[in-house]
Amino acid sequence: MDIVQPNDLEQSFCVARRRHAELCRQNQIFNARNRILGGDTKTWDIQVCDRKIKEATEKARHETFAAELRRNDKMMCILENRERRGRRHLCKALRDFQQSFQKPETRREFDLLDPLARRREFPARQGDSDARNTVSGMQRFMGEDLNFHARQRFQQEQNREWFLQQQREWEKARADQKRAEDLYTEAWLQSDQTAQNLQHRERATRRAVSAAVKQFNKTQRLQEEERQRDADWDRQRVERARAEVLCERQQRRQQRDLSLATLTRIRPLRTHFLLLPVLRSLLPEQPRPVLDVSSGEHTPFGEAGAGVPVPGAAMTEPQAGV
């Protein structure tokens, strides 16, 4: 038995590694599926992508065809159901029509499925008014009318009823028309009367307004004339009173000047001031004119009497100055 040395392990590992590398190289060269040496990988990738796109397109096309087939199958099922339902409704309508209008007692053809049906029918003729009687039955001859008189009476009654109905409708229409005309005339007369009343009221209102305006203007004119007369009268009284006062003051001034001139001739000027009390005592006292200022009516100098000189005060001021 040989002993395995570390060198042997290393050598066997190197041999195995070279053998594996050789196998990989041979696989790349001799295996056609995995061989890439000497080939254009980009072109191969483009071809692979084109193939995948083509496969996806084919798959989508097949799916579209499949969806179209499913839709057509569904439409076929719907149409088949509709056709089946239509046939069923048609059979039902035909059966209802046969049961309603093709009963055994009214149809003329023979029923092959019921050969004994004629034996169970009603008698061939029950009378002249039988509904089953036809022209070929020879029950009524040409030109024969058994119900002529009854039909004629019925037609006369019917015509009479129609005539009466038309007459009633005509009378009702005339009454409605007359009522409508009466209502229209009444409404027109009422509106005309209302317009006349409004016109009369308007005229009366205008006359009243004119009279009120005239009376107001007349009153204003009279009041203005009265105020003008009062103002003229007050002005005249004031002027007369002022003229009287001025005249009186002028007379007193002349009298005073005369008295002073007489005294100055007799006495020298220095004795003039000493003689003033004596002159005042010698002058006669004149009553002062009293005006009614409290009443405020016909005052000679304005409403309050301000600015009108008093005769007594006018006389005393010059004396004090002397």
C-alpha positions as CSV (number, residue, x, y, z in Angstrom):
1,M,0.0,0.0,0.0
2,D,1.4,3.4,-1.1
3,I,1.4,6.4,1.1
4,V,-0.1,9.5,-0.3
5,Q,2.2,12.5,-0.1
6,P,1.2,16.2,-0.3
7,N,3.1,16.5,-3.6
8,D,1.0,13.8,-5.1
9,L,-2.2,15.6,-4.0
10,E,-1.0,18.8,-5.6
11,Q,0.0,17.1,-8.8
12,S,-3.3,15.2,-9.1
13,F,-5.2,18.5,-8.5
14,C,-3.2,20.2,-11.3
15,V,-3.9,17.4,-13.7
16,A,-7.6,17.5,-12.9
17,R,-7.7,21.2,-13.4
18,R,-6.0,21.0,-16.8
19,R,-8.3,18.2,-17.8
20,H,-11.4,20.3,-16.9
21,A,-10.0,23.3,-18.8
22,E,-9.5,21.1,-21.8
23,L,-13.0,19.8,-21.6
24,C,-14.4,23.4,-21.5
25,R,-12.3,24.4,-24.5
26,Q,-13.4,21.4,-26.5
27,N,-17.0,22.1,-25.5
28,Q,-16.7,25.7,-26.8
29,I,-15.2,24.4,-30.1
30,F,-17.1,21.2,-30.9
31,N,-20.5,21.9,-29.3
32,A,-22.6,23.8,-31.9
33,R,-25.2,25.0,-29.4
34,N,-22.7,26.6,-27.0
35,R,-19.9,27.6,-29.4
36,I,-19.4,31.3,-29.6
37,L,-15.8,31.5,-30.9
38,G,-15.5,33.0,-34.3
39,G,-19.2,34.2,-34.4
40,D,-21.0,37.6,-34.3
41,T,-22.8,37.7,-30.9
42,K,-24.6,41.0,-31.6
43,T,-26.1,39.7,-34.8
44,W,-27.1,36.5,-32.9
45,D,-28.8,38.7,-30.2
46,I,-30.6,40.7,-32.9
47,Q,-31.8,37.5,-34.5
48,V,-32.9,36.1,-31.2
49,C,-34.8,39.4,-30.5
50,D,-36.4,39.3,-34.0
51,R,-37.4,35.7,-33.4
52,K,-39.0,36.5,-30.0
53,I,-40.9,39.5,-31.6
54,K,-42.1,37.2,-34.4
55,E,-43.2,34.6,-31.9
56,A,-45.0,37.3,-29.9
57,T,-46.7,38.6,-33.1
58,E,-47.8,35.1,-34.0
59,K,-49.1,34.5,-30.5
60,A,-51.1,37.7,-30.6
61,R,-52.4,36.8,-34.0
62,H,-53.5,33.4,-32.9
63,E,-55.1,35.0,-29.8
64,T,-57.0,37.5,-32.0
65,F,-58.2,34.6,-34.2
66,A,-59.2,32.7,-31.1
67,A,-61.1,35.7,-29.7
68,E,-62.8,36.2,-33.1
69,L,-63.8,32.5,-33.2
70,R,-65.2,32.7,-29.6
71,R,-67.2,35.8,-30.6
72,N,-68.5,34.1,-33.7
73,D,-69.4,31.1,-31.7
74,K,-71.3,33.2,-29.2
75,M,-73.1,35.0,-32.0
76,M,-74.0,31.7,-33.6
77,C,-75.4,30.5,-30.2
78,I,-77.4,33.7,-29.8
79,L,-78.8,33.5,-33.4
80,E,-79.7,29.8,-32.9
81,N,-81.5,30.6,-29.7
82,R,-83.3,33.5,-31.4
83,E,-84.3,31.2,-34.3
84,R,-85.4,28.5,-31.9
85,R,-87.4,31.0,-29.9
86,G,-89.0,32.4,-33.1
87,R,-90.0,29.0,-34.3
88,R,-91.5,28.2,-30.9
89,H,-93.5,31.5,-31.0
90,L,-94.6,30.8,-34.5
91,C,-95.9,27.4,-33.6
92,K,-97.7,28.8,-30.6
93,A,-99.3,31.6,-32.7
94,L,-100.4,29.0,-35.3
95,R,-101.8,26.8,-32.6
96,D,-103.7,29.7,-31.0
97,F,-105.0,30.7,-34.4
98,Q,-106.2,27.2,-35.1
99,Q,-107.9,27.0,-31.7
100,S,-109.5,30.4,-32.1
101,F,-110.6,30.5,-35.8
102,Q,-110.3,26.9,-37.1
103,K,-112.6,25.1,-34.8
104,P,-114.1,21.8,-35.9
105,E,-117.6,23.4,-36.1
106,T,-116.5,26.2,-38.4
107,R,-114.0,24.7,-40.7
108,R,-115.0,23.2,-44.0
109,E,-112.2,20.7,-44.8
110,F,-112.2,17.2,-43.4
111,D,-109.9,16.3,-40.6
112,L,-107.9,13.2,-41.6
113,L,-107.0,12.5,-38.0
114,D,-110.7,12.5,-37.0
115,P,-112.8,10.7,-39.6
116,L,-115.9,10.6,-37.2
117,A,-116.0,14.3,-36.8
118,R,-118.9,14.7,-39.2
119,R,-121.1,12.4,-37.2
120,R,-120.7,14.6,-34.1
121,E,-121.6,17.8,-36.0
122,F,-124.8,19.8,-35.7
123,P,-127.6,19.2,-38.2
124,A,-127.1,20.6,-41.6
125,R,-129.8,23.3,-41.2
126,Q,-131.4,24.7,-38.1
127,G,-133.4,27.6,-39.7
128,D,-133.3,30.5,-42.1
129,S,-131.1,32.6,-39.7
130,D,-128.5,29.9,-39.3
131,A,-125.0,31.3,-39.5
132,R,-123.8,28.2,-41.4
133,N,-126.1,28.8,-44.3
134,T,-124.3,29.9,-47.5
135,V,-125.3,30.8,-51.0
136,S,-124.5,27.3,-52.2
137,G,-126.9,25.9,-49.5
138,M,-129.9,27.2,-51.4
139,Q,-131.5,28.5,-48.3
140,R,-132.0,32.0,-49.7
141,F,-132.6,32.9,-53.3
142,M,-131.3,35.9,-55.3
143,G,-133.5,39.0,-54.8
144,E,-135.2,37.6,-51.7
145,D,-135.0,39.8,-48.6
146,L,-137.1,38.6,-45.7
147,N,-135.9,41.2,-43.3
148,F,-136.6,44.2,-45.5
149,H,-139.3,45.9,-43.4
150,A,-137.5,45.4,-40.2
151,R,-134.3,46.8,-41.6
152,Q,-136.2,49.7,-43.2
153,R,-137.8,50.6,-39.8
154,F,-134.4,50.3,-38.1
155,Q,-132.8,52.6,-40.7
156,Q,-135.6,55.2,-40.3
157,E,-135.2,55.2,-36.6
158,Q,-131.5,55.5,-37.0
159,N,-131.8,58.4,-39.4
160,R,-134.3,60.1,-37.1
161,E,-131.9,59.7,-34.2
162,W,-129.0,61.1,-36.3
163,F,-131.1,64.1,-37.4
164,L,-132.2,64.9,-33.8
165,Q,-128.6,64.5,-32.6
166,Q,-127.4,66.9,-35.4
167,Q,-130.1,69.4,-34.5
168,R,-129.2,69.3,-30.8
169,E,-125.5,69.8,-31.6
170,W,-126.4,72.7,-33.9
171,E,-128.6,74.4,-31.3
172,K,-125.9,73.9,-28.7
173,A,-123.3,75.4,-31.0
174,R,-125.6,78.4,-31.7
175,A,-126.2,78.8,-27.9
176,D,-122.5,78.7,-27.2
177,Q,-121.7,81.3,-29.9
178,K,-124.5,83.6,-28.7
179,R,-123.2,83.3,-25.1
180,A,-119.7,84.0,-26.3
181,E,-120.9,87.1,-28.2
182,D,-122.9,88.3,-25.2
183,L,-119.9,87.9,-22.9
184,Y,-117.7,89.8,-25.4
185,T,-120.2,92.6,-25.7
186,E,-120.6,92.8,-21.9
187,A,-116.9,92.9,-21.4
188,W,-116.5,95.6,-24.1
189,L,-119.2,97.7,-22.6
190,Q,-117.8,97.3,-19.1
191,S,-114.3,98.3,-20.3
192,D,-115.8,101.3,-22.2
193,Q,-117.7,102.4,-19.1
194,T,-114.5,102.0,-17.0
195,A,-112.6,104.1,-19.4
196,Q,-115.3,106.8,-19.3
197,N,-115.3,106.8,-15.5
198,L,-111.5,107.1,-15.4
199,Q,-111.7,109.9,-17.9
200,H,-114.3,111.8,-15.9
201,R,-112.3,111.3,-12.7
202,E,-109.2,112.5,-14.5
203,R,-111.0,115.7,-15.6
204,A,-112.4,116.3,-12.2
205,T,-109.0,115.8,-10.6
206,R,-107.4,118.2,-13.1
207,R,-110.1,120.8,-12.4
208,A,-109.6,120.4,-8.6
209,V,-105.8,120.7,-9.0
210,S,-106.2,123.8,-11.2
211,A,-108.6,125.4,-8.7
212,A,-106.3,124.5,-5.8
213,V,-103.3,126.0,-7.7
214,K,-105.3,129.1,-8.5
215,Q,-106.4,129.6,-4.9
216,F,-102.9,129.0,-3.7
217,N,-101.5,131.6,-6.1
218,K,-104.2,134.1,-5.2
219,T,-103.5,133.6,-1.5
220,Q,-99.8,134.0,-2.1
221,R,-100.4,137.2,-4.1
222,L,-102.7,138.6,-1.4
223,Q,-100.2,137.8,1.3
224,E,-97.4,139.4,-0.7
225,E,-99.5,142.5,-1.3
226,E,-100.3,142.6,2.4
227,R,-96.7,142.3,3.4
228,Q,-95.7,145.0,0.8
229,R,-98.4,147.3,2.3
230,D,-97.2,146.6,5.8
231,A,-93.6,147.3,4.7
232,D,-94.6,150.5,3.0
233,W,-96.6,151.6,6.0
234,D,-93.7,150.8,8.4
235,R,-91.3,152.6,6.1
236,Q,-93.5,155.7,5.9
237,R,-94.0,155.7,9.7
238,V,-90.3,155.4,10.3
239,E,-89.6,158.2,7.8
240,R,-92.3,160.4,9.5
241,A,-91.0,159.7,13.0
242,R,-87.4,160.3,11.8
243,A,-88.4,163.6,10.2
244,E,-90.2,164.7,13.4
245,V,-87.2,163.7,15.5
246,L,-84.8,165.5,13.2
247,C,-87.0,168.6,13.1
248,E,-87.4,168.7,16.9
249,R,-83.6,168.2,17.4
250,Q,-82.9,171.0,14.9
251,Q,-85.3,173.4,16.7
252,R,-83.7,172.6,20.1
253,R,-80.3,173.1,18.7
254,Q,-81.3,176.5,17.2
255,Q,-82.8,177.5,20.5
256,R,-79.7,176.3,22.4
257,D,-77.4,178.1,20.0
258,L,-79.5,181.3,20.4
259,S,-79.3,181.0,24.2
260,L,-75.6,180.4,24.2
261,A,-75.0,183.3,21.8
262,T,-76.9,185.7,24.1
263,L,-75.0,184.6,27.2
264,T,-71.6,184.8,25.4
265,R,-72.3,188.4,24.5
266,I,-73.0,189.3,28.1
267,R,-70.4,187.3,29.9
268,P,-66.9,186.4,29.0
269,L,-66.1,182.8,27.9
270,R,-64.6,181.7,31.2
271,T,-67.9,182.2,32.9
272,H,-69.7,180.0,30.4
273,F,-68.9,176.7,32.2
274,L,-70.0,178.2,35.5
275,L,-73.4,179.1,34.0
276,L,-74.2,175.7,32.5
277,P,-76.3,174.5,35.5
278,V,-78.1,177.7,35.5
279,L,-78.8,177.3,31.7
280,R,-80.0,173.8,32.2
281,S,-82.4,175.0,34.9
282,L,-83.6,177.8,32.7
283,L,-84.4,175.5,29.7
284,P,-87.8,174.0,29.7
285,E,-88.0,170.2,30.1
286,Q,-89.4,168.7,26.9
287,P,-91.2,165.3,27.2
288,R,-89.3,162.5,25.4
289,P,-91.2,160.6,22.7
290,V,-91.9,157.0,23.8
291,L,-92.2,154.3,21.1
292,D,-93.9,151.0,21.5
293,V,-90.9,148.7,21.2
294,S,-92.3,145.8,23.3
295,S,-95.1,145.0,20.9
296,G,-92.7,144.9,17.9
297,E,-95.4,146.2,15.6
298,H,-94.9,149.3,13.4
299,T,-91.6,150.3,15.0
300,P,-90.0,153.3,13.3
301,F,-86.4,152.0,13.3
302,G,-86.4,148.3,12.5
303,E,-87.6,145.3,14.5
304,A,-85.6,145.8,17.7
305,G,-85.4,149.5,17.7
306,A,-81.6,149.4,17.8
307,G,-79.8,152.4,16.2
308,V,-82.6,154.9,16.7
309,P,-81.5,158.0,18.7
310,V,-83.6,159.1,21.6
311,P,-84.5,162.8,21.5
312,G,-83.6,163.4,25.2
313,A,-80.3,161.6,24.9
314,A,-79.5,163.6,21.7
315,M,-80.1,166.8,23.6
316,T,-78.1,166.0,26.7
317,E,-75.0,164.9,24.8
318,P,-74.2,168.3,23.2
319,Q,-74.9,170.1,26.6
320,A,-72.4,167.8,28.4
321,G,-69.9,168.7,25.6
322,V,-70.5,172.4,26.1
